[in-house]
Amino acid sequence: MKKFFQDVKKYYKYIIYSTKSNLKSEVANSYLNWLWWILDPLCFMLVYTFIVQIVFKTNEEYLPVFVLIGLTAWNFFNSTMNGSVKLVSSNKSIVTKVYIPKYILILIKMFTNLFKMMISWGLILIMMLIFKVPYTLYMLQFFPVLIVLFVLSFGFATILMHFGVFVEDLSNIIKIVLKLTFYLSGIFYAISTRVPAPYNQVLLSLNPVALIIDSFRSTFLYGNFVNYPLLGVWLLIGIIISIIGIKTIQKYENSYVKVMK
């Protein structure tokens, strides 16, 4: 782990530069440019709000904000997982010419997604004003919950990136798993009230994405304390997975280029 932190310190300027480059390239050929980072979450929020409220006749409190919180957390996790599987091959032009620790590529991807997620959180704060959701000190819990989301995402991403080099069909498998996880994470429904007990608690305990989304909603919408013991367990799991992933990458990253040739 000492080498990991040394690499992050050594390459942090490259991480910042590459993150900015990725953000610019995403909107380079778009007429609306960076406005898509605002319109994209808003449009999906409107679609899911319509489906939940009109089609399924569900009336959650502060429904548009409720849905947008779920989508914001999910999009960060989903984009990180999907992007990590083919991360080495998609950066073949770089990794075959110069040495760069491969987990640095994951951090670049995650910081790119983090920037876009922060824009969505800005929209959430604005919508809270519009829908008269009270601002409370419980909102400060946002930061520990975000840390759990970041650590878990990084841990899973290191594992997926490693095996993505050797297993060609892994991306297709991950898409299926993520689709199932999407519906089990309470993006557009409240697991604690819509899923019968005790299955709701089982689902929140076994699905970290569902727990994180529920924690964000408790923080911003309902003014409650989050489940710190359970979040602590998943933070520990995320750290362990991250350590395993980092050590695995350090051990095998020299063979990645050989596999791609």
BAFI-3210 file (N, C-alpha, C; in Angstrom, 3 decimals, decimal comma, padded with zeros to 6 digits):
// residues 261
n [1|2|3|4|5|6|7|8|9|10|11|12|13|14|15|16|17|18|19|20|21|22|23|24|25|26|27|28|29|30|31|32|33|34|35|36|37|38|39|40|41|42|43|44|45|46|47|48|49|50|51|52|53|54|55|56|57|58|59|60|61|62|63|64|65|66|67|68|69|70|71|72|73|74|75|76|77|78|79|80|81|82|83|84|85|86|87|88|89|90|91|92|93|94|95|96|97|98|99|100|101|102|103|104|105|106|107|108|109|110|111|112|113|114|115|116|117|118|119|120|121|122|123|124|125|126|127|128|129|130|131|132|133|134|135|136|137|138|139|140|141|142|143|144|145|146|147|148|149|150|151|152|153|154|155|156|157|158|159|160|161|162|163|164|165|166|167|168|169|170|171|172|173|174|175|176|177|178|179|180|181|182|183|184|185|186|187|188|189|190|191|192|193|194|195|196|197|198|199|200|201|202|203|204|205|206|207|208|209|210|211|212|213|214|215|216|217|218|219|220|221|222|223|224|225|226|227|228|229|230|231|232|233|234|235|236|237|238|239|240|241|242|243|244|245|246|247|248|249|250|251|252|253|254|255|256|257|258|259|260|261]
n.u [000,818|002,082|003,480|001,333|000,268|002,498|002,611|000,216|000,780|002,923|001,783|-000,324|-000,669|-000,870|-003,234|-005,093|-004,792|-005,520|-008,123|-009,387|-008,997|-010,517|-013,089|-013,369|-013,194|-015,494|-017,560|-016,797|-017,687|-020,292|-023,200|-024,482|-022,585|-021,125|-023,609|-025,016|-024,327|-025,965|-028,503|-028,770|-029,022|-031,363|-033,281|-033,486|-034,410|-036,942|-038,165|-038,172|-039,595|-042,072|-042,768|-042,874|-044,741|-047,018|-047,499|-047,053|-048,298|-047,169|-046,441|-044,102|-042,672|-041,490|-040,876|-039,505|-036,941|-036,236|-035,977|-033,908|-031,726|-031,293|-030,627|-028,325|-026,367|-026,344|-025,545|-022,871|-021,667|-022,377|-021,243|-018,555|-018,101|-018,802|-017,001|-014,532|-013,991|-013,027|-010,905|-008,090|-007,595|-008,890|-007,200|-004,960|-003,112|-001,670|-000,730|000,877|003,070|004,203|005,107|002,646|001,114|-001,565|-003,851|-004,026|-005,351|-007,924|-008,496|-008,490|-010,735|-012,693|-012,566|-013,382|-016,053|-016,836|-016,771|-018,910|-020,927|-020,983|-022,089|-024,691|-025,401|-025,414|-027,667|-029,558|-029,550|-030,600|-033,135|-034,158|-034,667|-036,678|-038,737|-039,173|-037,755|-036,469|-033,337|-030,881|-028,603|-028,026|-027,319|-024,597|-023,709|-023,347|-020,688|-019,213|-020,766|-020,317|-017,595|-017,623|-018,978|-017,089|-014,751|-015,668|-016,444|-013,975|-012,575|-014,061|-013,735|-010,965|-010,717|-012,404|-011,138|-008,712|-009,478|-010,870|-008,993|-008,205|-010,516|-012,624|-015,410|-016,319|-017,354|-019,938|-021,150|-020,998|-022,676|-025,169|-025,278|-025,179|-027,539|-029,437|-028,697|-029,405|-032,248|-032,584|-031,746|-033,343|-033,779|-035,976|-037,844|-038,663|-036,825|-037,031|-039,728|-041,239|-040,443|-041,232|-040,788|-038,796|-037,206|-036,489|-034,505|-032,572|-031,949|-030,906|-028,694|-027,139|-026,778|-024,715|-025,009|-027,719|-027,887|-026,252|-027,631|-030,041|-028,988|-028,092|-030,582|-031,761|-030,131|-030,498|-033,273|-034,911|-033,815|-032,429|-030,280|-027,754|-027,141|-024,584|-023,013|-023,462|-022,632|-019,987|-019,118|-019,290|-017,479|-015,107|-015,075|-014,800|-012,243|-010,677|-011,160|-010,096|-007,370|-006,726|-007,243|-005,412|-002,914|-003,093|-003,122|-000,609|000,984|000,437|000,387|002,385|001,995|-000,237|000,047|001,181|-000,940|-002,734|-001,503]
n.v [-001,206|001,149|001,803|002,399|004,830|006,406|006,400|007,720|010,248|010,897|010,926|012,730|015,203|014,419|012,975|015,014|016,576|014,708|014,142|016,619|016,697|014,495|015,344|017,574|016,351|014,812|016,546|017,856|017,741|018,532|020,553|021,730|021,500|021,650|021,840|019,514|017,971|018,900|018,705|015,954|014,379|015,680|015,124|012,290|012,125|013,300|011,430|009,036|009,940|010,434|007,801|006,506|008,040|008,431|006,074|003,872|004,945|005,820|007,709|009,108|011,168|014,371|013,581|014,097|015,014|012,882|010,817|011,878|011,917|009,170|008,449|009,986|008,949|006,316|006,607|007,407|005,116|003,124|004,088|004,042|001,299|000,107|001,445|000,605|-002,026|-002,290|-000,589|-000,678|-001,644|000,354|002,421|001,730|002,945|004,496|002,885|001,041|002,432|004,107|003,746|003,566|003,387|001,168|001,503|004,190|004,971|004,214|006,001|008,393|007,997|007,834|010,357|011,930|011,056|011,821|014,614|015,161|014,080|015,852|018,073|017,182|016,952|019,628|020,403|018,979|020,334|022,781|021,956|021,107|023,528|024,473|022,582|022,936|021,495|021,074|022,437|020,908|020,196|017,558|017,091|017,234|014,715|013,789|013,654|011,473|009,347|009,633|009,035|006,300|005,355|006,074|004,624|001,952|001,792|002,191|-000,068|-002,268|-001,557|-001,911|-004,695|-005,451|-004,174|-005,553|-008,288|-007,759|-007,432|-010,001|-011,531|-011,575|-011,397|-010,240|-007,667|-007,827|-009,531|-007,997|-005,873|-007,104|-007,871|-005,337|-004,243|-005,803|-005,057|-002,386|-002,412|-003,470|-001,593|000,488|002,854|004,293|003,819|003,435|001,344|000,696|001,071|000,046|-002,554|-005,585|-006,249|-008,898|-008,473|-006,036|-004,966|-006,922|-006,604|-003,993|-004,458|-006,263|-005,155|-002,758|-000,445|000,149|000,699|002,989|004,838|004,981|006,092|008,615|009,751|009,758|011,623|014,030|014,346|013,448|014,104|012,402|010,265|008,337|004,804|004,145|001,964|-000,133|001,129|001,452|-001,185|-001,789|000,066|-000,944|-003,398|-002,369|-001,213|-003,494|-004,911|-003,044|-003,075|-005,711|-005,565|-003,571|-004,757|-006,994|-005,823|-004,577|-006,835|-008,143|-006,267|-005,844|-007,811|-007,130|-005,650|-007,569|-009,346|-007,806|-007,472]
n.w [000,000|000,546|-001,777|-003,435|-002,395|-002,776|-005,556|-006,186|-005,147|-006,787|-009,346|-009,244|-010,514|-013,144|-012,970|-012,445|-014,779|-016,800|-016,032|-016,499|-019,275|-020,125|-019,426|-021,083|-023,614|-023,675|-024,220|-026,458|-029,142|-028,963|-029,278|-027,121|-025,231|-022,018|-020,798|-021,062|-018,894|-016,984|-018,117|-018,654|-016,120|-015,241|-017,232|-017,106|-014,499|-014,772|-016,478|-014,919|-012,713|-013,864|-014,623|-012,112|-010,642|-012,295|-013,865|-012,050|-009,929|-007,506|-004,650|-003,346|-000,802|-001,702|-004,377|-007,015|-006,129|-004,552|-006,481|-008,071|-006,320|-005,978|-008,640|-009,032|-007,235|-008,187|-010,898|-010,675|-009,507|-011,397|-013,831|-013,148|-012,699|-015,196|-016,861|-015,908|-016,664|-019,325|-019,200|-019,382|-022,015|-023,470|-023,075|-024,466|-026,191|-024,492|-022,312|-023,598|-024,399|-022,430|-018,973|-016,510|-013,402|-013,246|-011,687|-011,479|-013,736|-013,080|-011,000|-012,440|-014,068|-012,062|-010,829|-012,924|-013,173|-010,630|-010,713|-012,466|-010,932|-008,787|-009,971|-010,312|-007,622|-006,958|-008,424|-006,982|-004,512|-005,335|-006,201|-003,797|-002,566|-004,267|-003,900|-001,261|000,706|003,862|004,909|006,848|009,612|009,405|006,846|006,640|006,894|004,425|003,550|004,923|003,875|001,152|001,072|001,668|-000,615|-002,591|-001,876|-001,957|-004,661|-005,916|-004,998|-006,105|-008,772|-009,241|-009,162|-011,280|-013,430|-013,575|-014,153|-016,432|-018,404|-019,067|-019,426|-021,960|-022,273|-019,976|-019,683|-020,738|-018,911|-016,583|-017,234|-017,156|-014,458|-013,255|-014,184|-012,830|-010,230|-010,320|-010,238|-007,744|-006,001|-005,193|-006,698|-007,688|-005,754|-002,266|-000,357|002,351|002,957|000,837|000,365|001,899|005,415|006,838|004,670|003,562|005,242|004,954|002,260|002,269|003,814|002,366|-000,116|-000,999|-002,571|-002,452|000,278|000,438|-001,192|000,251|002,564|001,683|001,104|003,635|004,792|003,279|002,708|004,856|007,296|009,152|011,163|009,596|009,011|010,680|011,777|009,863|007,511|008,222|008,227|005,488|004,539|005,585|004,208|001,633|001,811|002,238|-000,170|-001,923|-001,211|-001,899|-004,663|-005,501|-004,875|-006,525|-009,073|-009,041|-009,058|-011,476|-013,547|-015,426|-017,263|-018,658|-021,046|-022,732|-023,057|-024,484|-026,934]
ca.u [000,000|002,978|003,742|000,116|000,207|003,615|002,219|-000,815|001,491|003,771|000,998|-001,545|-000,821|-001,352|-004,640|-005,868|-004,739|-006,289|-009,537|-009,841|-009,018|-011,666|-014,309|-013,442|-013,425|-016,859|-018,508|-016,091|-018,467|-021,690|-023,630|-024,839|-021,366|-021,240|-025,002|-025,509|-024,113|-027,139|-029,719|-028,842|-029,711|-032,713|-034,165|-033,740|-035,235|-038,311|-038,685|-038,455|-040,661|-043,317|-043,074|-043,212|-045,913|-048,187|-047,741|-047,169|-049,099|-046,449|-046,346|-043,100|-042,503|-040,439|-040,547|-038,437|-035,654|-036,042|-035,499|-032,634|-030,693|-030,998|-029,953|-026,996|-025,471|-026,256|-024,780|-021,447|-021,264|-022,569|-020,250|-017,244|-018,014|-018,792|-015,787|-013,304|-013,768|-012,215|-010,109|-006,729|-007,616|-009,289|-006,026|-003,861|-002,108|-000,852|-000,071|001,873|004,201|004,845|004,617|001,818|000,386|-002,875|-004,932|-004,123|-006,407|-009,198|-008,700|-008,861|-012,128|-013,554|-012,631|-014,233|-017,427|-017,106|-017,072|-020,274|-021,835|-021,106|-023,049|-026,017|-025,695|-025,797|-029,067|-030,376|-029,689|-031,523|-034,473|-034,619|-035,256|-037,923|-039,755|-039,235|-037,176|-035,664|-031,906|-030,561|-027,214|-027,857|-026,757|-023,148|-023,423|-023,047|-019,266|-018,856|-021,445|-019,594|-016,327|-017,937|-019,269|-015,855|-013,856|-016,263|-016,366|-012,570|-012,228|-014,677|-013,169|-009,646|-010,929|-012,982|-010,134|-007,744|-010,044|-011,321|-007,893|-008,055|-011,816|-013,189|-016,864|-016,653|-018,173|-021,333|-021,624|-021,133|-023,868|-026,329|-025,252|-025,505|-028,968|-030,130|-028,404|-030,190|-033,626|-032,564|-031,112|-034,316|-033,560|-037,241|-038,761|-038,010|-036,703|-037,455|-041,189|-041,869|-040,071|-041,717|-039,826|-037,452|-036,419|-035,945|-033,242|-031,621|-031,518|-030,054|-027,447|-026,349|-026,566|-024,145|-025,529|-029,024|-027,609|-025,708|-028,728|-030,932|-028,298|-028,159|-031,951|-031,941|-029,352|-031,007|-034,728|-035,663|-033,175|-032,172|-028,931|-027,563|-026,754|-023,123|-022,383|-023,510|-021,752|-018,625|-018,815|-019,049|-016,223|-014,035|-015,071|-014,249|-010,795|-010,071|-011,221|-009,147|-006,017|-006,568|-007,185|-004,154|-001,816|-003,245|-002,682|000,850|001,620|000,206|000,202|003,381|001,528|-001,410|000,425|001,378|-002,254|-003,402|-000,814]
ca.v [000,000|002,299|002,146|003,000|006,237|007,082|006,581|008,768|011,508|011,142|011,130|013,490|016,230|013,723|012,646|016,244|016,937|013,736|014,338|017,783|016,327|013,621|016,153|018,392|015,500|014,298|017,535|018,608|017,789|018,765|021,937|022,223|021,462|021,178|021,858|018,135|017,426|019,321|018,194|014,494|013,910|016,238|014,387|010,977|012,334|013,525|010,170|008,102|010,524|010,167|006,371|006,153|008,737|008,293|004,686|003,002|005,674|005,904|009,112|009,338|012,564|015,052|012,538|014,420|015,046|011,485|010,078|012,430|011,445|007,790|008,425|010,594|007,963|005,158|006,925|007,380|003,721|002,407|004,559|003,576|-000,152|-000,162|001,989|-000,028|-003,348|-002,133|000,614|-000,874|-001,733|001,641|003,297|000,950|003,829|005,054|001,862|000,309|003,306|004,598|003,070|004,294|002,421|001,032|002,018|005,630|005,100|004,118|007,263|009,395|007,717|008,127|011,806|012,435|010,790|012,590|015,993|015,190|013,812|017,069|018,935|016,659|017,321|021,037|020,427|018,481|021,417|023,765|021,375|021,103|024,846|024,574|021,726|023,318|020,488|021,831|022,191|020,594|019,821|016,155|017,066|017,076|013,292|013,541|013,387|010,077|008,436|009,748|008,315|004,872|005,123|006,200|003,514|000,722|001,844|001,993|-001,469|-003,107|-001,185|-002,528|-006,112|-005,546|-003,789|-006,650|-009,433|-007,302|-007,600|-011,406|-012,129|-010,707|-011,251|-009,747|-006,449|-008,223|-010,081|-006,887|-005,119|-007,841|-007,757|-003,961|-004,043|-006,393|-004,213|-001,156|-002,621|-003,863|-000,522|001,494|004,126|005,014|003,419|003,366|-000,054|000,546|001,057|-000,688|-003,966|-006,092|-006,692|-008,352|-008,481|-004,702|-004,830|-007,843|-005,988|-002,856|-004,959|-007,011|-004,338|-001,484|000,684|000,451|001,325|004,335|005,672|005,189|006,990|009,960|010,252|010,060|012,825|015,234|014,469|013,088|014,613|011,304|009,715|007,164|003,588|004,198|000,637|-000,869|001,838|001,142|-002,546|-001,738|000,802|-001,911|-004,316|-001,625|-001,073|-004,819|-005,181|-002,121|-003,583|-006,902|-005,121|-002,856|-005,732|-007,831|-005,017|-004,420|-008,119|-008,628|-005,208|-005,977|-008,783|-006,593|-005,271|-008,796|-009,907|-006,956|-007,530]
ca.w [000,000|000,555|-003,175|-003,980|-002,000|-003,448|-006,961|-006,234|-004,937|-007,956|-010,571|-008,993|-011,550|-014,336|-012,701|-012,629|-016,201|-017,568|-015,689|-017,266|-020,694|-020,336|-019,350|-022,301|-024,781|-023,640|-024,755|-027,512|-030,379|-028,611|-029,391|-025,797|-024,427|-020,637|-020,347|-021,027|-017,553|-016,217|-018,760|-018,595|-014,906|-015,146|-018,143|-016,540|-013,314|-015,234|-017,004|-013,833|-011,891|-014,589|-014,523|-010,735|-010,140|-013,176|-014,257|-010,868|-008,937|-006,240|-004,254|-002,318|-000,428|-002,478|-005,349|-007,972|-005,433|-004,154|-007,657|-008,528|-005,392|-006,341|-009,933|-008,904|-006,625|-009,066|-012,114|-010,343|-009,327|-012,652|-014,802|-012,708|-012,913|-016,637|-017,466|-015,413|-017,265|-020,537|-018,994|-019,872|-023,474|-024,037|-022,959|-025,027|-026,781|-023,415|-021,488|-024,383|-024,725|-021,202|-017,770|-015,562|-012,568|-013,880|-010,837|-011,736|-014,750|-012,361|-010,289|-013,444|-014,418|-010,922|-010,620|-014,009|-012,752|-009,418|-011,116|-012,989|-009,825|-007,985|-010,666|-009,960|-006,237|-006,998|-008,854|-005,869|-003,539|-005,918|-006,187|-002,407|-002,343|-005,038|-003,280|000,152|001,592|004,832|005,049|008,237|009,870|009,026|005,498|006,749|006,784|003,016|003,329|005,227|002,947|-000,120|001,221|001,538|-002,030|-003,371|-001,546|-002,493|-006,123|-006,289|-004,746|-007,140|-010,074|-009,400|-009,478|-012,625|-014,415|-013,703|-014,864|-017,743|-019,355|-019,429|-019,755|-022,998|-022,123|-018,644|-019,783|-020,940|-017,640|-015,639|-017,615|-016,643|-012,991|-012,904|-014,449|-011,686|-009,069|-010,485|-009,774|-006,332|-005,228|-004,773|-007,404|-007,784|-004,674|-000,955|000,060|003,749|003,064|-000,269|000,444|003,189|006,425|007,115|003,432|003,296|005,963|004,321|001,008|002,603|004,397|001,393|-001,316|-000,535|-003,346|-001,851|001,576|000,216|-001,681|001,390|003,492|001,114|001,275|005,055|005,065|002,613|002,665|006,059|008,497|010,086|011,181|008,744|009,724|010,708|011,920|008,608|006,585|008,646|007,753|004,045|004,334|005,851|003,071|000,503|002,014|002,017|-001,609|-002,559|-000,968|-002,748|-006,050|-005,736|-004,861|-007,718|-010,214|-008,938|-009,350|-012,839|-014,549|-016,501|-018,246|-019,349|-022,408|-023,486|-023,360|-025,479|-028,237]
c.u [000,859|003,266|002,533|000,063|001,358|003,274|001,179|-000,168|002,299|002,958|-000,221|-001,758|-001,334|-002,828|-005,521|-005,935|-005,624|-007,787|-010,117|-009,957|-010,218|-012,967|-014,467|-013,779|-014,858|-017,850|-017,925|-016,934|-019,955|-022,026|-023,924|-023,673|-021,652|-022,668|-025,604|-025,325|-025,241|-028,400|-029,877|-029,501|-031,125|-033,703|-034,492|-034,595|-036,697|-038,953|-039,080|-039,541|-042,011|-043,727|-043,571|-044,541|-047,170|-048,506|-047,975|-047,929|-048,477|-046,244|-045,398|-043,012|-041,312|-039,958|-039,449|-037,051|-035,267|-035,428|-034,119|-031,482|-030,286|-030,217|-028,527|-025,989|-025,263|-025,383|-023,280|-020,955|-021,313|-021,515|-018,850|-017,071|-017,925|-017,490|-014,524|-012,979|-012,821|-011,234|-008,694|-006,702|-008,012|-008,173|-004,775|-002,751|-001,183|-000,039|000,965|003,122|004,954|004,286|003,810|001,103|-001,077|-004,029|-005,042|-005,214|-007,784|-009,499|-009,092|-010,328|-013,066|-013,668|-013,426|-015,701|-017,811|-017,461|-018,510|-021,300|-022,035|-022,055|-024,472|-026,381|-026,026|-027,247|-030,000|-030,603|-030,657|-032,955|-035,026|-035,243|-036,607|-039,043|-039,841|-038,831|-036,268|-034,194|-031,604|-029,074|-026,953|-027,219|-025,241|-022,740|-023,127|-021,616|-018,850|-019,525|-020,741|-018,271|-016,549|-018,200|-017,985|-014,937|-014,374|-016,144|-014,942|-012,173|-012,773|-014,049|-011,792|-009,767|-011,430|-011,964|-009,140|-008,313|-010,563|-010,251|-007,870|-009,362|-012,563|-014,664|-017,274|-017,560|-019,641|-021,943|-021,896|-022,375|-025,133|-026,424|-025,658|-026,980|-029,803|-029,936|-029,210|-031,583|-033,696|-032,006|-032,066|-034,119|-034,847|-038,288|-037,970|-037,998|-037,270|-038,966|-041,867|-041,554|-040,479|-040,570|-039,892|-036,593|-035,818|-034,604|-032,160|-031,057|-030,590|-028,703|-026,537|-026,035|-026,023|-024,657|-026,881|-028,840|-027,134|-026,795|-029,697|-030,313|-028,311|-029,550|-032,255|-031,270|-030,015|-032,510|-035,404|-035,019|-032,966|-030,693|-028,867|-027,130|-025,226|-022,473|-022,340|-022,642|-020,288|-018,184|-018,479|-017,811|-015,033|-013,914|-014,446|-012,742|-010,090|-010,037|-010,218|-007,717|-005,741|-006,406|-005,876|-002,983|-001,868|-002,752|-001,167|001,586|001,547|000,218|001,224|002,945|000,325|-001,100|000,596|000,067|-002,927|-002,755|-001,325]
c.v [001,268|002,774|002,827|004,488|007,041|007,363|007,688|010,140|011,890|011,550|012,017|014,607|015,615|013,364|013,867|016,628|016,006|013,841|015,510|017,455|015,446|014,407|017,007|017,546|014,977|015,255|018,306|018,771|018,022|020,246|022,541|022,156|020,948|021,186|020,458|017,513|017,840|018,683|016,690|013,999|014,443|015,467|013,001|011,070|012,524|012,235|009,228|008,629|010,272|008,704|006,011|006,766|008,488|006,837|003,797|003,662|005,634|007,371|009,275|010,837|013,158|014,159|012,921|014,440|013,633|010,672|010,564|012,015|010,014|007,693|008,962|009,607|006,772|005,440|006,924|005,942|002,969|002,797|004,066|002,093|-000,470|000,293|001,254|-001,334|-003,256|-000,965|000,479|-000,886|-000,408|002,682|002,611|001,831|004,430|003,969|001,061|001,137|003,792|003,830|004,042|003,254|002,363|001,514|003,540|005,889|005,050|005,436|008,385|009,237|008,126|009,628|012,489|012,249|011,602|014,034|016,103|014,922|015,057|018,071|018,492|016,999|018,800|021,204|019,975|019,577|022,490|023,247|021,267|022,444|024,967|023,792|021,907|022,181|021,225|021,433|021,960|020,257|018,357|016,033|016,923|015,612|012,883|013,071|011,970|009,071|008,449|008,987|006,815|004,521|005,132|005,004|002,204|000,675|001,598|000,532|-002,395|-002,834|-001,817|-004,001|-006,276|-005,182|-004,914|-007,793|-009,047|-007,432|-009,021|-012,067|-011,197|-010,419|-010,660|-008,523|-006,783|-008,772|-008,962|-006,054|-005,783|-007,705|-006,355|-003,659|-004,617|-005,537|-002,922|-001,320|-003,005|-002,765|000,593|002,844|004,948|004,496|003,317|001,926|-000,257|000,464|000,202|-002,175|-004,478|-006,469|-008,218|-008,248|-007,113|-004,495|-005,748|-007,220|-004,807|-003,310|-005,582|-006,220|-002,973|-000,276|001,114|001,167|002,758|005,286|005,992|006,162|008,430|010,557|010,578|011,379|014,083|015,420|014,352|013,558|013,560|010,950|008,500|005,983|003,482|002,828|-000,140|-000,201|001,557|-000,230|-002,518|-000,921|-000,127|-002,909|-003,638|-001,462|-002,395|-005,153|-004,303|-002,611|-004,802|-006,499|-004,434|-003,827|-006,651|-007,098|-004,861|-005,701|-008,470|-007,535|-005,267|-006,940|-008,276|-006,288|-006,502|-009,421|-009,129|-007,046|-008,692]
c.w [000,000|-000,868|-003,812|-003,657|-002,611|-004,906|-007,106|-006,071|-006,172|-009,175|-010,365|-010,024|-012,849|-014,180|-012,953|-014,101|-017,043|-017,280|-016,461|-018,750|-021,007|-020,339|-020,611|-023,518|-024,836|-024,286|-025,936|-028,769|-030,136|-028,717|-028,016|-024,814|-023,024|-020,112|-020,291|-019,654|-016,611|-016,781|-018,613|-017,313|-014,769|-016,015|-017,600|-015,283|-013,702|-015,742|-015,880|-012,899|-012,540|-014,442|-013,129|-010,307|-010,985|-013,469|-013,035|-009,720|-007,543|-005,893|-003,071|-002,028|-001,173|-003,621|-006,348|-007,331|-005,010|-005,290|-008,077|-007,609|-005,737|-007,636|-009,838|-008,323|-007,547|-010,287|-011,846|-010,244|-010,656|-013,687|-014,445|-012,986|-014,402|-017,283|-017,075|-016,140|-018,462|-020,419|-019,548|-021,399|-024,123|-023,943|-023,494|-025,572|-025,733|-022,729|-022,265|-024,682|-023,490|-020,012|-016,917|-014,713|-013,004|-013,005|-010,923|-012,779|-014,106|-011,651|-011,252|-013,831|-013,290|-010,669|-011,729|-013,650|-011,523|-009,746|-011,616|-011,888|-008,967|-008,635|-010,335|-008,523|-006,128|-007,417|-007,738|-004,834|-004,035|-005,860|-004,769|-002,044|-003,029|-004,375|-001,769|001,087|002,575|004,815|006,536|008,367|009,532|007,644|005,514|006,686|005,344|002,822|003,737|004,294|001,594|-000,063|001,065|000,074|-002,852|-003,135|-002,113|-004,014|-006,599|-006,116|-005,817|-008,507|-010,291|-009,786|-010,909|-013,698|-014,650|-014,535|-016,248|-018,811|-019,906|-019,875|-020,702|-022,768|-020,784|-018,697|-019,972|-019,654|-016,644|-015,965|-017,091|-015,123|-012,550|-013,150|-013,308|-010,438|-009,115|-009,896|-008,302|-005,435|-004,825|-005,420|-007,418|-006,798|-003,386|-000,470|001,460|003,907|001,996|-000,261|001,827|004,128|006,538|005,866|003,127|003,995|005,400|003,051|001,267|003,154|003,356|000,123|-000,893|-001,296|-002,787|-000,517|001,401|-000,268|-000,545|002,391|002,982|001,299|002,729|005,405|004,527|002,738|004,025|007,356|009,561|010,093|010,267|009,606|009,722|010,903|010,611|007,548|006,919|008,178|006,269|003,701|004,544|004,709|001,852|000,601|001,737|000,525|-002,350|-002,400|-001,843|-004,209|-006,390|-005,817|-006,088|-008,955|-010,200|-009,342|-010,828|-013,908|-015,683|-017,593|-019,039|-020,811|-023,283|-023,928|-024,479|-026,846|-029,083]
res [m|k|k|f|f|q|d|v|k|k|y|y|k|y|i|i|y|s|t|k|s|n|l|k|s|e|v|a|n|s|y|l|n|w|l|w|w|i|l|d|p|l|c|f|m|l|v|y|t|f|i|v|q|i|v|f|k|t|n|e|e|y|l|p|v|f|v|l|i|g|l|t|a|w|n|f|f|n|s|t|m|n|g|s|v|k|l|v|s|s|n|k|s|i|v|t|k|v|y|i|p|k|y|i|l|i|l|i|k|m|f|t|n|l|f|k|m|m|i|s|w|g|l|i|l|i|m|m|l|i|f|k|v|p|y|t|l|y|m|l|q|f|f|p|v|l|i|v|l|f|v|l|s|f|g|f|a|t|i|l|m|h|f|g|v|f|v|e|d|l|s|n|i|i|k|i|v|l|k|l|t|f|y|l|s|g|i|f|y|a|i|s|t|r|v|p|a|p|y|n|q|v|l|l|s|l|n|p|v|a|l|i|i|d|s|f|r|s|t|f|l|y|g|n|f|v|n|y|p|l|l|g|v|w|l|l|i|g|i|i|i|s|i|i|g|i|k|t|i|q|k|y|e|n|s|y|v|k|v|m|k]
***
